[in-house]
Amino acid sequence: MKAKWFVSRVAGLGLAGALAVGCLSSQHETGAPLSLTARAALAAEAARVVRVIDADTYIMLSGSTTYRLRLLGVDAPEQDQAFGSQATDSVARLLTPGRVVLVARAGLDLYGRTLGAVLIPTATVAVAGRAVPLDSLMVVRGWAWAFDPNRTVAGRAQQQVAAQRAGLGLWKCGVGQAVSPKLWRSFNSEIKRRYRVGCTW
């Protein structure tokens, strides 16, 4: 039993190291400034997905500890607003239960959730050691708003603009029709009802 645990632990650490190096080296090769995930990757850990709660909040398992992770870098639609369930379903197809990803933790928020970044292994990870930052993928595919108030992630604003111009995901109905989650939470039930009809994903 101890031998099996040791092998799985070493394998997990090996994956974490490979993903970290791949993330850092791939950005170094392109000359792009290091993203939040790349800067934090060396201190990151391998974790298993337990459940996707919504598009930017997940239950993760690291060792024998489960925790609720709030993804940094994005703000996804709430479950009860337009495109909320579609964004959640899109992320859930990537973060299937039991999947191993790399998590870079960055403290707790006001609700006690762990804040952090997620790197997703690609099919080429065994060869090239590369992984995809989930926050960037969500913005590029139109599943969430970019949330980078200090403008520390190079190209993040351009990623959102490109998704908007292409009409991807929540931008399908136009930029004016997409309501940010922060604004959505301030609406009363009558206003929310008006925004739930019309364009679909």
Order of alpha helices (4+ residues) and beta strands (2+ residues): alpha-alpha-beta-beta-beta-beta-alpha-beta-beta-alpha-beta-alpha-beta-alpha-alpha-alpha
